[in-house]
């Protein structure tokens, strides 16, 4: 069950050395706000380090980090910048691996440059690890929408996906997680083989690692149900970038060895395909609109009950004002996205083509 819990006092258990790792590429506009949020963490300075691993950025990202590091008076925690050299392999996974290798922390926390977190973010993950003994802890990522319909629709869909991932971890049948809000023990990372699962894929570092860990141990994965653990990120700027992102996510599915993930994704796609097909048949006059309406309302009621709880947990109840429009749009969007992920031969990500 997803539920909010009060944060423990900061002076309680803090015996874990923590390394926060951020793999970055062309994030000159996002990296400084993230560093501000990380410097605001309420955690002992001797037990926390920040590692920024640059993935061959061709903008001013590295320079922004270097400027931040040089101003030591405002840095509550040590910040280390790892620059990729000519011999460095490109890609997020390799950038993360370079940082994990030198990390001093027993616990690794990963996030993205376009994210913002609460001042008790690190503490919340340490609490869960100390309480449960988990080797990995997943967290919720939400979109902070701008006041536009497009961003609100994105935020609601993103929240539903994040919630599905959270519930799957809670039910010990993990489907997905998000590397923008993830913690794992460094020792467990190497014991499980690191990013060897799905190693040829440019993304998927988070979910592939989670699935590998789930097989290596008697379910060592927990979900962080503290509201202080929630991370906020930004919406896609355009429909093109949104579709490219979804194609990138969908491209990983065929590489999963876990059939239950493929079956779950297939079932969701089939439900949406059925709804779209029934609408087309109703327009053609071969199926009653009452049948279409009944099935649509059944799905809508189930989705609303699920989303009501997660919007309450994440304090995003305001997103429900786009719930009904989203219910009308999403089946078509889901089917089109599924088809594009199959027929599209590649996508662009961080200025690279895959």
N, C-alpha and C positions, 0 to 999 in steps of 0.2 A: 504493500500500500504506500502511496506517496503521501507524505505528511510533513508539515513544517515542524521543526523542533528548535527550541531555544539554543543559542550558542552557549558553549561552556565558557566559563571565565578564562581570560587569557592567561592567567597565572597557573592553569592546570597543566596536564601532561604536554610537554614539548620536547621530548627526548630524541626526536628524529631529526637528523640532518637532512635538509631538503634542498634539492636543486630544481629551480624552475627553468625549463628549456623552451625557447621559442625559435623555431626555424622560420626565417624571413626571406622574402624575395620581393624587391621593389615595394617596400612599405614605408617610404619616407614620410608619408602623411599620417601614418598610424602609430609608428613605433614610440614616439615620445609620450603620447597619452597613456600607452600601455605601461611604459617605464614608470610614469607617475603613479599609476595604480599599484604597481608592484612595490614601489618604494613606500607606499602607505600601509603595507601589510603589518599587522600586529603580531609579530613573531620575533624571537630573539635574533639579533643581528649575527651572532656567532653560528647560528644554525640554518641560515638561509643564504643561498647564492643564486644569482640570475645569470644565465648563459644565453646569449643571442648568437645563433648560428646562421651566418649569412649564406644563402644559396645562390651565389653568383649574381647578386643584384646589379643592375646597370643604372640605378638612380642614386640618390644621396642617402640611402638607408644606413650604410656603414658609417658615413660621416656623421649622421644624426646621433648614432649610438656613441661614437667616439667623443663627440661634444658633450654628451650626457655624462659619460664616464669621467671626463676631465674635470667636471664640477663636483669634486668629491664632497664638498660641504653639504650638499643636498641629498647625497646618496646614503640611505640608511643601510643598504646591503651591497656587498661587492657585486659588480657587474663585469662580465667577461664577454668580449666579442671574438667570435671565431670567424675569420675570413676564409672563404674558399680560394684555393690557389689553382693554378692551371691544371695540376694533376688531380684535383678534387673531383669526385664524381658528382654530376648534377642531380638535383631532385631533393624533395623534402625528406625522404627516408634517409638519404646519405647525410644530409645536414643534421638530422636528429642523431644519427649514429655517431657523428664526430663529436657532438656535444655530450652524449651519454658516456662516451669513452673517458672523457676527462672529468665528468661530474663527480664532485666529492660527496654528494648526498646519498643517503640510503634510500630515500624516496624521491622519485622523479615526478615532477608535475609538468605537463605540457599544455601550452595554450597557443593562440595565434595572435598576430600583431594587431589585428583589428578588433580585439576583445577588451572588455573592461570588467573588473571584478571587485567584490567588496573587500574591505580591509581585513576580514576574517576568512578569506578564501583559503589560504594555506592552512590555517589552524583547523578549519573544518575537515579537510582531508586527513590531516594527522590524527584528529580525533577518531575518525572512522577506522583508519588502519589500526590504531592502538586498541580500539574497542573490539573489532571483528577479527583481526589477524589476517585480513584480506591481502592478497598479493597485488590486486589491482582494484581501484575504485573509480567508477564512472560518475560523471556529473552532468547536470542539465545545462544546455546552451540555448539561449533564447535570442530572438532578434528584437532590437529596439527600433520599432518602425518610425519612420518619419510620418508626418500627418498626411499621408496619401493612401488611397485605396490599394494601389499596387504593393506598397510596402506592408500594409496591414494584412493583405492576403498571404504574402510571403511569410510573415511572422506567425500566422495561424497554422499554416501548413508545416513550417519548420518546428513549431512547438509540438504538433501532433507526432511528427517523426521522432523528435527527442523523447517524447513521452513513451512511445512504443519501445524505443531502445531501453529506457529506464525500467519499464514494467518487465521486459524480457529478461533483464539482469536480475531483478527481484525474484522472478519466477524460475531462475536458474536455467533459462533457455535463451542465452544471449543472441540477439539479432544484429545489433549495431551499437556503436558508441561514437563519441566525437572527440578527436584529439585536441580540440580547443579547450576541453575541460576533462582532463584525464590524469590519473596518478597510478604509478606502479613502482614496485620495488626494483631497484637496479639489479639486484641479485636474481630476481625472478625473470627479468628481461633476458639475461644471458642464459639462464638455465632453460628457458623455453625456446632458445634459438633466435631471439631478437626478431628482426623483420624478414626472416627467411621465408615465411609463409606469404605468398603473393609478392615475392621480392622483385619480380619483373614489372610490377604495376607501379606507376608513378604516385598513386595515392593509395589510401586504404591502410596506411600504417597503423591507425587506431584499431579498426575492427579486426584486421588480420591478426594483430598481436593479442587482442582480447580472446579470439577464438583459439589461438595457440595456447594461451594460458589456461583456458577452460578445459583443454584436453590434458594438460600436463599435471594438474593438481585436482584434488577433490573440491571442485568449484571454489576457487579462491577469489571470486570477484564480488564486489559489493557496490551498491548504489549509494551515493551521498545524498541523503534526504534532508540536509540542512539548507535552509533558504540562503544562508551566507555563501553557499558553494555555487550558486547560480551565476553563470557568466553571460554577459550581454555582447552581442556582435552586431554587425551592420547588415542591412538587406542588400541584395544585388541591385545594381544601379539601373539595369535595363533588362528587358525580356530576353534579349540575346544572351547576356551573361548568365541569367537564371537558367535558361535551357542548357547552356554549356555545362553549368555546374551539375545539373541533374543527370545529364548524359555521363559525366565523369563518375558520379556516384553509381549509376546503374551499370557502368562498364565493369565494375568489380564483381558483380554477382556471379558471373559464369566461372570465376576462379575459386569460388568457395567450395570446399569439400563437404560442408554441412548441408545435406539435402533439405533439412527442415527450413533453412533460410530461403532456399529456392522455392520450396512449396508455399511458404508464407507469402513471398513476393508474387508468385504466380496466382495465388488465390485472390489477393487484393486486386491484381490487374484484371482477372476474370470477372470479379464483381463489378468493377467499373466498366468493363467492356460490355457486360450484360445490360447495365443501365443505359449506356449509350446506344446499344443495339435496339433496346426496347423503345427508346425515344424515336429512333429512325423508323421503326415499324409502326409506331403510333402516328407519326406524321404521314406515313404511307396509307394509314387506315386499316392495317391488318391486326393491330393490337389495341385494346381499349386503353384510353388515357387513365382510367381508374386503376388498372393493373400497374401501369407505370408509376402513378402517384402513390399507390400503396407500398410498392417496393422502395421507392425513393424515401418515403416518410419513415419506413422501418429503419433504413440505414441512417437517416438523419437523426432519429431519436437516439440510436445507439452511439453515434459519433458525438452528439451533444452531451450525453451523460459522461462520456470519457473526457471530453475537452473541458467540461465544467470543472472537474476536479483538478486537472493540470493547470488551467488558467488561474484557479484560486491559489494553488501552490506557488506558481510563478508570479503572482500578482499582475496578471495580464487579462483580467476579466473584460477590459475594454475591447479586446480583440473579438469578442463574441458578436459585436455589432456587424461584422462582416461574415458571420457564420453561415447565414442562409445564402447569400450570394456565392460564397465559397462552395457550398454544397451543390449548387447548380453548375459551377465552372469546373470543379475538381475532377469529376469522372472523365470529361473530355480532355482536360489537361493531362490526366494520368495516362490515358490511352495514347494520346499523341506523343507524350514523353517516352512511353514504353516502346512505341514503334521506332522513334528516332534513335533510341539507344541501341536498337538492333540493326537498323539499316545504316546508321551513321558510322563512317569508318574512323573517326577521330574527333578530337575536341581541342580547344585551346585553354591553357591554364597558366597563369602567371607569365604571360608573354611567350610561352612555349607551345608548340603543336605536338600532339600525341596521337 
